Amino acid sequence: MSEAERSELAGAASGRGSGIPTCSERDQKAGACPTVETERLTLRPFREADVDAYAAVLQTPQVRASLHLPDNVSRYDAWAGIAGWLGQWELRGTGQWALEEKASGAFVGRAGMHFPARDDWPGIEIGWALHPDHWGKGYATEAGGAAIEYAFAHHDVDAVYSVILPENTASQAVAKRLGFTLYETRALSHFPSMEHGIWRLQART
């Protein structure tokens, strides 16, 4: 399975406490990836210059385990993943952002939305993958909260989802903190060997 497919397995992202994100002028261009700022992070479009840093994230044992990536995940897989996220932004107005730490300019990982053209996909998913060096700082929560706000503000949906493997207890805990609840458990066509938990967060009314 390719990295692009594995990326669909990322757990749901983080907290709603960051407030409505501030979006740049790029939001005015339909389909283009916007730049969003939170208190400590810049959520921006991926650049080709991010390939090595993104590959380094995917190649960590912790991220490989959580996304079921092969041991030989490569720089090309990272490049293909970046191309896929940028393409999804253009086609569907969904995708993941590159995360940049404001204080240092460091590449943190990725987070955002995922809405692949799969018949059995539940809807817009919120997910992330951060370098382990940045775990425990609340960055997934911060970026995920912005992604949730963006999804509800810019898409006509009444819920967002998180697709989480049963073994990924860390992502399940984050989903619960976000207000997601387990909606159903089922196998998905791209990964039929294991059932996934489908977690749902409904829009506030």
Residue frames as a rotation matrix with the C-alpha (Angstrom) as fourth column:
MET 1
0.577 0.817 0.000 0.00
0.817 -0.577 0.000 0.00
0.000 0.000 -1.000 0.00
SER 2
-0.119 -0.649 0.752 1.34
0.614 -0.643 -0.458 3.42
0.780 0.407 0.475 -0.93
GLU 3
-0.853 -0.241 -0.463 1.95
0.515 -0.526 -0.676 6.30
-0.081 -0.815 0.573 1.43
ALA 4
-0.783 0.603 0.153 -0.98
-0.490 -0.749 0.447 8.15
0.384 0.275 0.881 -0.12
GLU 5
0.101 0.828 -0.552 -3.26
-0.056 0.558 0.828 5.29
0.993 -0.052 0.102 0.88
ARG 6
-0.253 -0.249 -0.935 -1.68
0.848 0.408 -0.338 4.92
0.466 -0.878 0.108 4.30
SER 7
-0.960 -0.159 0.230 -2.22
0.058 -0.918 -0.391 8.60
0.273 -0.363 0.891 4.94
GLU 8
-0.148 0.983 0.108 -5.94
-0.389 -0.158 0.908 7.85
0.909 0.093 0.406 5.12
LEU 9
0.247 0.216 -0.945 -5.28
0.587 0.742 0.323 5.96
0.771 -0.634 0.057 8.33
ALA 10
-0.788 -0.566 0.242 -4.08
0.162 -0.571 -0.805 8.93
0.594 -0.595 0.542 10.34
GLY 11
-0.357 0.659 -0.661 -6.13
0.932 0.211 -0.293 9.50
-0.054 -0.722 -0.690 13.47
ALA 12
0.519 0.671 0.530 -8.35
0.675 -0.702 0.227 12.41
0.524 0.240 -0.817 14.02
ALA 13
-0.441 -0.820 0.364 -6.95
0.478 -0.558 -0.678 15.65
0.759 -0.125 0.639 15.08
SER 14
-0.685 -0.486 -0.544 -7.28
0.679 -0.152 -0.719 17.82
0.266 -0.861 0.434 18.00
GLY 15
-0.428 0.522 -0.737 -8.97
0.798 -0.165 -0.580 20.38
-0.425 -0.836 -0.346 20.09
ARG 16
0.175 0.631 0.755 -11.53
0.851 -0.483 0.206 23.00
0.495 0.607 -0.622 19.41
GLY 17
0.517 0.096 -0.851 -10.14
0.739 -0.552 0.387 25.50
-0.432 -0.828 -0.356 21.87
SER 18
-0.504 -0.863 0.037 -8.06
0.763 -0.425 0.487 27.45
-0.404 0.273 0.873 19.38
GLY 19
-0.036 0.567 -0.823 -10.95
-0.041 -0.823 -0.566 29.59
-0.998 0.014 0.053 18.10
ILE 20
0.887 0.396 0.237 -11.85
0.235 0.054 -0.970 30.50
-0.397 0.917 -0.045 14.55
PRO 21
-0.018 -0.977 0.214 -8.67
0.818 0.108 0.564 30.34
-0.574 0.185 0.797 12.46
THR 22
0.379 0.013 -0.925 -7.42
-0.301 -0.944 -0.137 33.41
-0.875 0.331 -0.354 10.66
CYS 23
0.371 -0.164 0.914 -7.14
0.749 0.635 -0.190 32.72
-0.549 0.755 0.358 6.93
SER 24
-0.549 -0.684 -0.481 -5.03
0.195 -0.664 0.721 34.51
-0.813 0.302 0.498 4.38
GLU 25
-0.108 0.473 -0.874 -6.06
-0.775 -0.591 -0.224 36.05
-0.623 0.653 0.431 1.08
ARG 26
-0.899 -0.283 -0.335 -5.51
-0.435 0.674 0.598 32.66
0.056 0.683 -0.728 -0.57
ASP 27
-0.600 0.749 0.282 -8.94
0.326 0.551 -0.768 31.63
-0.730 -0.369 -0.575 0.71
GLN 28
0.074 0.659 -0.748 -10.38
-0.503 -0.623 -0.599 33.84
-0.861 0.421 0.286 -2.00
LYS 29
-0.391 -0.249 -0.886 -9.09
-0.903 0.289 0.317 31.45
0.177 0.924 -0.338 -4.65
ALA 30
0.601 0.732 0.320 -11.49
-0.777 0.629 0.021 28.52
-0.186 -0.261 0.947 -4.75
GLY 31
0.960 -0.124 -0.252 -9.78
0.043 0.952 -0.304 25.20
0.277 0.281 0.919 -4.27
ALA 32
0.106 -0.989 0.102 -6.33
-0.137 -0.116 -0.984 26.54
0.985 0.091 -0.148 -3.44
CYS 33
0.158 -0.144 -0.977 -4.77
0.887 0.455 0.077 25.57
0.433 -0.879 0.200 -0.13
PRO 34
0.740 0.133 0.659 -5.08
-0.070 -0.960 0.272 28.52
0.668 -0.248 -0.701 2.23
THR 35
-0.545 -0.812 -0.207 -2.68
0.270 0.064 -0.961 29.55
0.794 -0.579 0.184 4.94
VAL 36
0.645 0.763 0.036 -4.16
0.099 -0.130 0.987 29.43
0.758 -0.633 -0.160 8.44
GLU 37
-0.486 -0.824 0.292 -2.57
-0.206 -0.216 -0.954 30.69
0.849 -0.524 -0.065 11.64
THR 38
0.644 0.549 -0.532 -3.10
0.455 0.284 0.844 29.51
0.614 -0.786 -0.067 15.18
GLU 39
0.973 -0.225 0.060 -1.44
-0.188 -0.607 0.772 30.72
-0.137 -0.762 -0.633 18.35
ARG 40
0.288 -0.929 0.230 1.80
-0.377 0.111 0.920 28.79
-0.880 -0.352 -0.318 17.83
LEU 41
-0.301 -0.337 0.892 1.58
0.522 0.724 0.450 27.32
-0.798 0.601 -0.042 14.34
THR 42
-0.235 0.264 -0.935 1.37
-0.832 -0.553 0.053 28.33
-0.503 0.790 0.350 10.71
LEU 43
0.009 0.344 0.939 -0.71
0.341 0.882 -0.326 25.87
-0.940 0.323 -0.110 8.67
ARG 44
0.016 -0.157 -0.988 0.45
-0.710 -0.697 0.099 26.47
-0.704 0.700 -0.123 5.12
PRO 45
0.899 0.247 -0.362 0.53
-0.438 0.555 -0.707 24.79
0.026 0.794 0.607 1.70
PHE 46
0.522 -0.741 0.424 3.21
0.407 0.652 0.640 22.17
-0.750 -0.161 0.641 1.23
ARG 47
0.594 -0.470 -0.653 6.26
-0.773 -0.558 -0.302 23.16
-0.222 0.684 -0.695 -0.83
GLU 48
0.786 -0.374 -0.491 8.66
-0.013 0.785 -0.619 20.93
0.617 0.494 0.612 -2.71
ALA 49
-0.187 -0.902 0.390 11.31
-0.490 -0.258 -0.833 22.12
0.852 -0.346 -0.393 -0.28
ASP 50
0.151 0.337 0.929 9.41
-0.985 0.131 0.113 20.23
-0.083 -0.932 0.352 2.45
VAL 51
0.584 0.205 -0.785 10.08
-0.468 0.876 -0.120 16.81
0.663 0.437 0.607 0.93
ASP 52
-0.345 -0.806 -0.481 13.08
0.008 0.510 -0.860 15.89
0.939 -0.301 -0.169 3.06
ALA 53
-0.802 0.079 0.593 11.50
-0.587 -0.290 -0.756 17.12
0.112 -0.954 0.278 6.29
TYR 54
0.259 0.964 0.068 8.26
-0.966 0.260 -0.006 15.31
-0.023 -0.064 0.998 5.52
ALA 55
0.351 -0.237 -0.906 10.13
-0.255 0.907 -0.336 12.13
0.901 0.349 0.258 4.63
ALA 56
-0.731 -0.680 0.061 11.88
-0.202 0.130 -0.971 12.37
0.652 -0.722 -0.232 8.00
VAL 57
-0.329 0.719 0.613 8.47
-0.928 -0.126 -0.351 12.43
-0.175 -0.684 0.708 9.70
LEU 58
0.614 0.669 -0.418 7.20
-0.758 0.648 -0.075 9.40
0.220 0.363 0.905 7.79
GLN 59
0.164 -0.656 -0.736 10.40
-0.185 0.713 -0.677 7.45
0.969 0.247 -0.004 8.42
THR 60
-0.499 -0.305 0.811 10.25
-0.835 -0.084 -0.544 7.65
0.234 -0.949 -0.213 12.21
PRO 61
-0.916 0.121 -0.381 9.33
0.156 0.986 -0.064 4.30
0.368 -0.118 -0.922 13.82
GLN 62
-0.696 0.681 -0.229 6.48
0.203 -0.120 -0.972 5.89
-0.689 -0.723 -0.054 15.74
VAL 63
-0.167 0.645 -0.746 4.79
-0.781 -0.548 -0.300 7.38
-0.602 0.532 0.595 12.67
ARG 64
-0.629 -0.093 -0.772 5.39
-0.636 0.632 0.443 4.25
0.447 0.770 -0.456 10.59
ALA 65
-0.943 0.277 -0.185 3.69
0.332 0.806 -0.490 2.19
0.013 -0.524 -0.852 13.30
SER 66
-0.476 0.810 -0.342 0.70
0.025 -0.377 -0.926 4.51
-0.879 -0.450 0.159 13.68
LEU 67
0.102 0.500 -0.860 0.09
-0.856 -0.395 -0.332 4.76
-0.506 0.770 0.388 9.91
HIS 68
0.523 0.012 0.852 1.12
0.139 0.985 -0.099 1.16
-0.841 0.170 0.514 9.08
LEU 69
0.712 -0.384 -0.587 3.80
-0.701 -0.426 -0.572 2.44
-0.031 0.819 -0.573 6.74
PRO 70
0.861 -0.455 -0.226 6.46
0.373 0.868 -0.327 0.06
0.345 0.197 0.918 5.42
ASP 71
0.524 -0.740 -0.422 9.97
0.520 -0.115 0.847 0.18
-0.675 -0.663 0.325 6.83
ASN 72
-0.484 -0.770 0.416 11.29
0.781 -0.165 0.603 1.38
-0.396 0.616 0.681 3.47
VAL 73
0.705 0.709 -0.009 9.00
0.647 -0.649 -0.399 4.41
-0.288 0.276 -0.917 3.10
SER 74
-0.177 -0.890 0.421 11.00
0.978 -0.111 0.176 6.68
-0.110 0.443 0.890 0.84
ARG 75
-0.675 -0.152 -0.722 11.64
0.118 -0.988 0.097 10.26
-0.728 -0.020 0.685 -0.13
TYR 76
-0.922 0.384 -0.042 9.57
-0.086 -0.100 0.991 9.59
0.377 0.918 0.125 -3.24
ASP 77
-0.277 0.856 -0.436 6.65
0.864 0.420 0.278 8.44
0.421 -0.299 -0.856 -1.08
ALA 78
-0.258 0.128 -0.958 6.88
0.656 -0.705 -0.271 11.74
-0.709 -0.698 0.098 0.78
TRP 79
-0.910 -0.110 -0.400 6.93
-0.194 -0.739 0.645 13.66
-0.367 0.664 0.651 -2.50
ALA 80
-0.734 0.675 -0.071 3.91
0.258 0.374 0.891 11.72
0.628 0.636 -0.448 -3.79
GLY 81
-0.176 0.671 -0.720 2.06
0.984 0.097 -0.150 12.39
-0.031 -0.735 -0.677 -0.57
ILE 82
-0.529 -0.088 -0.844 2.70
0.232 -0.972 -0.044 16.12
-0.816 -0.219 0.534 -0.83
ALA 83
-0.967 0.169 -0.191 1.50
-0.233 -0.281 0.931 16.11
0.104 0.945 0.311 -4.44
GLY 84
-0.516 0.811 -0.275 -1.62
0.654 0.580 0.486 14.26
0.553 0.071 -0.830 -3.35
TRP 85
-0.189 0.435 -0.881 -2.46
0.837 -0.397 -0.376 16.75
-0.513 -0.808 -0.289 -0.62
LEU 86
-0.706 -0.109 -0.700 -1.99
-0.144 -0.945 0.293 19.73
-0.693 0.308 0.652 -2.95
GLY 87
-0.916 0.382 -0.122 -4.10
-0.042 0.211 0.977 18.03
0.399 0.900 -0.177 -5.60
GLN 88
-0.353 0.822 -0.447 -6.89
0.910 0.412 0.039 17.33
0.216 -0.393 -0.894 -3.15
TRP 89
-0.392 0.173 -0.903 -6.96
0.391 -0.858 -0.334 21.00
-0.833 -0.484 0.269 -2.19
GLU 90
-0.864 0.013 -0.503 -7.40
-0.414 -0.586 0.697 21.96
-0.286 0.810 0.512 -5.83
LEU 91
-0.790 0.537 -0.296 -10.02
0.067 0.555 0.829 19.31
0.610 0.635 -0.475 -6.57
ARG 92
-0.025 0.824 -0.567 -12.09
0.703 0.417 0.576 19.26
0.711 -0.384 -0.589 -3.40
GLY 93
0.175 0.043 0.984 -11.06
-0.410 -0.905 0.112 22.16
0.895 -0.423 -0.141 -1.19
THR 94
0.941 0.000 0.339 -9.84
-0.313 0.383 0.869 19.64
-0.130 -0.924 0.361 1.38
GLY 95
0.460 -0.841 -0.285 -6.35
0.183 0.404 -0.896 18.46
0.869 0.360 0.339 2.20
GLN 96
0.662 -0.318 -0.679 -3.64
0.735 0.101 0.670 18.66
-0.144 -0.943 0.301 4.77
TRP 97
0.891 -0.373 0.259 -1.40
-0.319 -0.920 -0.227 21.54
0.323 0.119 -0.939 5.64
ALA 98
-0.039 -0.942 -0.333 2.31
0.557 0.256 -0.790 21.59
0.830 -0.216 0.514 6.36
LEU 99
0.906 0.337 -0.257 2.71
0.382 -0.383 0.841 22.60
0.185 -0.860 -0.475 10.00
GLU 100
-0.066 -0.929 0.363 5.38
0.449 -0.353 -0.821 25.15
0.891 0.109 0.441 10.84
GLU 101
0.252 0.060 -0.966 6.29
0.963 -0.116 0.244 26.22
-0.098 -0.991 -0.087 14.34
LYS 102
0.856 0.161 0.492 6.08
0.288 -0.938 -0.194 30.00
0.430 0.308 -0.849 14.51
ALA 103
0.874 -0.485 -0.035 8.78
-0.221 -0.459 0.861 30.45
-0.433 -0.744 -0.508 17.12
SER 104
0.009 -0.952 0.306 11.46
-0.095 0.304 0.948 28.47
-0.995 -0.037 -0.088 15.29
GLY 105
0.108 0.108 -0.988 10.22
-0.972 -0.199 -0.128 27.99
-0.210 0.974 0.084 11.73
ALA 106
-0.797 -0.471 0.378 10.65
-0.429 0.882 0.193 24.24
-0.424 -0.009 -0.905 12.22
PHE 107
-0.286 0.664 -0.691 8.64
-0.661 0.386 0.644 21.77
0.694 0.641 0.329 10.11
VAL 108
-0.408 0.230 0.883 6.41
-0.845 0.271 -0.461 19.96
-0.345 -0.935 0.083 12.59
GLY 109
-0.751 0.253 0.610 4.42
0.324 0.946 0.006 17.60
-0.576 0.202 -0.792 10.34
ARG 110
-0.832 0.550 0.077 1.04
-0.131 -0.329 0.935 17.74
0.540 0.768 0.345 8.71
ALA 111
-0.678 0.726 -0.118 -2.58
0.428 0.259 -0.866 18.10
-0.598 -0.638 -0.486 9.77
GLY 112
-0.747 0.476 -0.463 -5.91
-0.632 -0.725 0.274 18.95
-0.206 0.497 0.843 8.24
MET 113
0.255 0.953 0.166 -8.72
-0.672 0.298 -0.678 17.35
-0.695 0.061 0.716 6.28
HIS 114
-0.896 -0.444 0.002 -8.96
-0.314 0.636 0.705 14.29
-0.314 0.631 -0.710 4.10
PHE 115
0.164 0.984 0.068 -11.83
-0.452 0.136 -0.882 13.47
-0.877 0.114 0.467 1.73
PRO 116
-0.821 -0.570 -0.011 -10.75
-0.293 0.404 0.866 10.83
-0.490 0.715 -0.499 -0.80
ALA 117
-0.113 0.771 -0.627 -12.96
-0.989 -0.029 0.143 9.70
0.092 0.637 0.766 -3.67
ARG 118
-0.962 -0.122 -0.244 -13.78
-0.088 0.985 -0.146 6.36
0.258 -0.119 -0.959 -2.07
ASP 119
-0.236 0.969 -0.068 -17.37
-0.169 0.028 0.985 5.12
0.957 0.244 0.158 -2.04
ASP 120
0.440 0.440 -0.783 -17.18
0.595 0.510 0.621 3.87
0.673 -0.739 -0.037 1.53
TRP 121
-0.727 -0.684 -0.055 -15.34
0.524 -0.501 -0.688 6.84
0.444 -0.529 0.723 3.05
PRO 122
-0.175 0.789 -0.588 -17.54
0.966 0.023 -0.256 8.42
-0.188 -0.613 -0.767 5.74
GLY 123
0.883 0.425 0.199 -16.95
0.452 -0.884 -0.122 12.11
0.124 0.197 -0.972 4.92
ILE 124
0.414 -0.762 0.499 -14.39
-0.316 -0.634 -0.706 14.80
0.854 0.135 -0.503 5.65
GLU 125
0.638 -0.296 -0.711 -11.80
0.699 0.610 0.373 13.33
0.323 -0.735 0.596 8.01
ILE 126
0.744 -0.492 0.453 -9.66
-0.593 -0.798 0.106 15.30
0.309 -0.347 -0.885 10.43
GLY 127
0.862 -0.480 -0.161 -6.17
0.505 0.839 0.202 13.86
0.038 -0.256 0.966 10.87
TRP 128
0.720 -0.690 0.071 -2.51
-0.693 -0.720 0.028 14.56
0.032 -0.070 -0.997 11.48
ALA 129
0.738 -0.634 -0.230 1.00
0.637 0.767 -0.073 13.14
0.223 -0.093 0.970 11.50
LEU 130
0.840 -0.447 0.307 3.64
-0.505 -0.851 0.143 14.99
0.197 -0.275 -0.941 13.54
HIS 131
-0.008 -0.920 -0.391 7.31
-0.158 0.388 -0.908 14.28
0.987 0.055 -0.148 14.06
PRO 132
0.472 0.225 -0.852 7.76
0.679 0.523 0.515 12.60
0.562 -0.822 0.094 17.46
ASP 133
-0.644 -0.751 -0.148 10.09
0.700 -0.500 -0.511 15.42
0.310 -0.432 0.847 18.50
HIS 134
-0.820 0.390 0.419 6.97
-0.380 -0.918 0.112 17.60
0.428 -0.067 0.901 18.63
TRP 135
-0.006 0.809 -0.588 4.65
0.372 0.548 0.749 15.17
0.928 -0.214 -0.305 20.39
GLY 136
-0.016 0.082 -0.996 3.36
0.992 0.125 -0.006 16.25
0.124 -0.989 -0.084 23.76
LYS 137
-0.912 -0.361 -0.192 3.31
0.379 -0.923 -0.063 19.96
-0.154 -0.130 0.979 22.95
GLY 138
-0.115 0.956 -0.268 -0.38
0.330 -0.218 -0.919 20.17
-0.937 -0.194 -0.290 22.08
TYR 139
-0.699 -0.224 -0.679 0.35
-0.470 -0.571 0.673 20.93
-0.539 0.790 0.294 18.44
ALA 140
-0.902 0.427 0.064 -1.92
0.358 0.657 0.664 18.20
0.241 0.621 -0.745 17.09
THR 141
-0.151 0.866 -0.477 -4.74
0.899 -0.080 -0.431 19.61
-0.411 -0.494 -0.766 19.19
GLU 142
-0.203 0.002 -0.979 -4.05
-0.007 -1.000 -0.001 23.14
-0.979 0.006 0.203 18.02
ALA 143
-0.868 -0.180 -0.463 -3.86
-0.446 -0.130 0.886 22.25
-0.219 0.975 0.032 14.34
GLY 144
-0.799 0.601 0.008 -6.74
0.568 0.752 0.334 19.82
0.195 0.272 -0.943 14.49
GLY 145
-0.155 0.752 -0.641 -8.97
0.653 -0.409 -0.638 22.39
-0.741 -0.517 -0.428 16.13
ALA 146
-0.392 -0.058 -0.918 -8.24
-0.462 -0.851 0.251 24.81
-0.795 0.523 0.307 13.31
ALA 147
-0.982 0.010 -0.188 -8.99
-0.159 0.488 0.858 22.10
0.100 0.873 -0.478 10.75
ILE 148
-0.501 0.856 -0.126 -12.35
0.845 0.453 -0.286 21.36
-0.188 -0.250 -0.950 12.36
GLU 149
-0.037 0.465 -0.885 -13.27
0.206 -0.863 -0.462 25.05
-0.978 -0.199 -0.064 12.36
TYR 150
-0.657 -0.277 -0.701 -12.18
-0.572 -0.423 0.703 25.37
-0.492 0.863 0.120 8.74
ALA 151
-0.950 0.299 0.092 -14.16
0.299 0.784 0.544 22.31
0.090 0.545 -0.834 7.63
PHE 152
-0.180 0.950 -0.253 -17.40
0.899 0.055 -0.434 23.54
-0.398 -0.306 -0.865 9.16
ALA 153
-0.030 0.132 -0.991 -16.87
0.006 -0.991 -0.133 27.12
-1.000 -0.010 0.029 7.96
HIS 154
-0.424 -0.324 -0.846 -16.04
-0.755 -0.390 0.528 26.24
-0.501 0.862 -0.079 4.35
HIS 155
-0.915 0.146 -0.377 -17.94
-0.131 0.775 0.618 23.01
0.383 0.615 -0.689 3.63
ASP 156
-0.125 0.965 0.232 -21.65
-0.923 -0.199 0.329 22.30
0.364 -0.173 0.915 3.77
VAL 157
-0.324 -0.041 -0.945 -21.41
0.131 0.988 -0.087 19.37
0.937 -0.152 -0.315 6.16
ASP 158
0.547 0.581 0.603 -23.05
-0.551 -0.292 0.782 18.65
0.630 -0.760 0.160 9.49
ALA 159
0.882 -0.326 0.340 -20.30
-0.125 0.533 0.837 16.35
-0.454 -0.781 0.429 10.78
VAL 160
0.227 -0.865 -0.447 -16.63
-0.854 0.045 -0.519 15.53
0.469 0.500 -0.728 10.39
TYR 161
0.975 0.172 -0.139 -15.03
-0.125 0.948 0.293 12.16
0.182 -0.268 0.946 11.03
SER 162
-0.002 -0.986 0.168 -11.91
-0.995 0.019 0.100 10.44
-0.101 -0.167 -0.981 12.21
VAL 163
0.801 0.187 -0.569 -10.96
-0.356 0.912 -0.202 7.01
0.482 0.364 0.797 10.90
ILE 164
0.010 -0.776 0.631 -8.90
-0.993 -0.084 -0.087 5.26
0.121 -0.625 -0.771 13.59
LEU 165
-0.116 -0.156 -0.981 -7.56
-0.175 0.975 -0.135 1.74
0.978 0.156 -0.140 13.90
PRO 166
0.830 0.538 -0.146 -8.53
0.023 0.229 0.973 0.03
0.557 -0.811 0.178 17.17
GLU 167
0.358 -0.778 -0.517 -4.88
0.913 0.408 0.019 -0.29
0.196 -0.478 0.856 18.20
ASN 168
-0.464 -0.554 0.691 -4.31
0.473 -0.815 -0.336 3.47
0.749 0.171 0.640 17.93
THR 169
0.201 0.591 -0.781 -5.36
0.969 -0.001 0.249 4.34
0.146 -0.806 -0.573 21.44
ALA 170
-0.610 -0.483 -0.629 -3.53
0.581 -0.812 0.060 7.66
-0.539 -0.328 0.775 21.40
SER 171
-0.939 0.300 0.166 -5.62
-0.049 -0.597 0.801 8.93
0.340 0.744 0.576 18.49
GLN 172
-0.109 0.938 -0.329 -8.77
0.632 0.321 0.706 7.61
0.768 -0.131 -0.627 20.13
ALA 173
-0.084 0.015 -0.996 -7.95
0.947 -0.312 -0.084 9.62
-0.312 -0.950 0.012 23.24
VAL 174
-0.923 -0.259 -0.285 -7.45
0.153 -0.925 0.347 12.75
-0.354 0.277 0.893 21.15
ALA 175
-0.667 0.732 0.139 -10.73
0.178 -0.025 0.984 12.12
0.723 0.681 -0.114 19.35
LYS 176
0.087 0.714 -0.695 -12.54
0.925 0.201 0.322 11.91
0.369 -0.671 -0.643 22.66
ARG 177
-0.394 -0.299 -0.869 -10.98
0.687 -0.724 -0.062 15.15
-0.610 -0.622 0.491 23.87
LEU 178
-0.999 0.009 0.032 -12.14
0.017 -0.676 0.737 16.81
0.028 0.737 0.675 20.68
GLY 179
-0.338 0.940 0.052 -15.69
-0.679 -0.205 -0.704 15.70
-0.651 -0.273 0.708 21.28
PHE 180
-0.353 0.182 -0.918 -15.71
-0.754 0.525 0.395 12.89
0.554 0.831 -0.048 18.71
THR 181
0.032 0.369 0.929 -17.72
-0.732 0.642 -0.230 9.81
-0.681 -0.672 0.291 19.63
LEU 182
-0.901 -0.356 0.249 -17.46
-0.138 0.778 0.613 6.32
-0.412 0.517 -0.750 18.15
TYR 183
-0.174 0.847 -0.503 -20.12
-0.930 -0.309 -0.198 6.13
-0.323 0.433 0.841 15.46
GLU 184
0.914 0.405 -0.035 -19.49
-0.393 0.860 -0.324 2.70
-0.101 0.310 0.945 13.94
THR 185
-0.137 -0.941 0.310 -16.80
-0.580 0.329 0.745 0.07
-0.803 -0.078 -0.591 13.40
ARG 186
0.861 0.424 0.280 -16.27
-0.011 0.567 -0.824 -1.45
-0.508 0.707 0.493 9.94
ALA 187
-0.142 -0.873 0.466 -13.72
0.648 0.274 0.711 -2.51
-0.749 0.403 0.527 7.37
LEU 188
0.440 0.179 -0.880 -12.88
-0.434 -0.816 -0.383 -0.07
-0.786 0.550 -0.281 4.60
SER 189
0.986 0.100 0.132 -12.21
0.056 0.549 -0.834 -1.06
-0.156 0.830 0.536 1.00
HIS 190
0.560 -0.828 -0.021 -8.65
-0.490 -0.310 -0.814 0.27
0.668 0.467 -0.580 0.91
PHE 191
-0.605 -0.722 0.335 -7.68
-0.690 0.267 -0.672 -1.63
0.396 -0.638 -0.660 4.09
PRO 192
0.276 0.907 -0.317 -9.97
-0.626 0.420 0.657 -4.67
0.729 0.018 0.684 4.34
SER 193
-0.210 -0.446 -0.870 -7.80
0.224 0.844 -0.487 -6.68
0.952 -0.297 -0.077 6.72
MET 194
-0.780 -0.046 -0.623 -8.76
0.625 -0.080 -0.776 -4.66
-0.015 -0.996 0.091 9.81
GLU 195
0.350 0.919 0.183 -11.85
0.852 -0.394 0.345 -2.85
0.389 0.036 -0.921 10.96
HIS 196
-0.766 -0.510 0.393 -11.58
0.334 -0.837 -0.434 0.85
0.550 -0.201 0.811 11.70
GLY 197
-0.180 0.687 -0.704 -13.43
0.840 -0.265 -0.473 2.87
-0.511 -0.676 -0.530 14.23
ILE 198
-0.350 0.191 0.917 -15.39
0.607 -0.700 0.377 5.65
0.714 0.688 0.129 12.55
TRP 199
-0.412 0.112 -0.904 -15.51
0.809 -0.413 -0.419 8.55
-0.420 -0.904 0.080 14.97
ARG 200
-0.070 0.522 0.850 -17.88
0.767 -0.517 0.381 11.46
0.638 0.679 -0.364 14.37
LEU 201
-0.664 -0.053 -0.746 -18.10
0.548 -0.713 -0.437 15.04
-0.509 -0.699 0.503 15.53
GLN 202
0.128 0.813 0.568 -21.29
0.982 -0.184 0.042 16.90
0.138 0.552 -0.822 14.69
ALA 203
-0.574 -0.285 0.768 -21.44
0.349 -0.933 -0.085 20.60
0.740 0.219 0.635 14.01
ARG 204
-0.781 0.312 -0.541 -22.66
0.462 -0.294 -0.837 22.82
-0.421 -0.903 0.086 16.78
THR 205
-0.240 0.782 0.576 -26.18
0.804 -0.172 0.569 24.05
0.544 0.599 -0.587 16.22
